[in-house]
């Protein structure tokens, strides 16, 4: 089995931001990954505190885009 280290993402999940080093990086087969604040896992956006703010923000953005598209389609001419 072969993995693609370039596709890996690193996120530190904790609610205690002072106890742990949240800037720690990881090396995967020579590819150094820096931690991110948001990551998408199986279609769900996770943030570092697992508060669902990232998923909510992305859902609002997607909904706003879809409403705009529907308004343009259904606008009177």
Buried (B, 14 or more C-beta within 10 A) or exposed (E): EEEEEEEEEBBBEEEEEEEEEBEEEEEBEEEEBEBEEBBEEEEEBBBBBEEEEBBEEBEEEEEEEEEEEEEEEEEEE
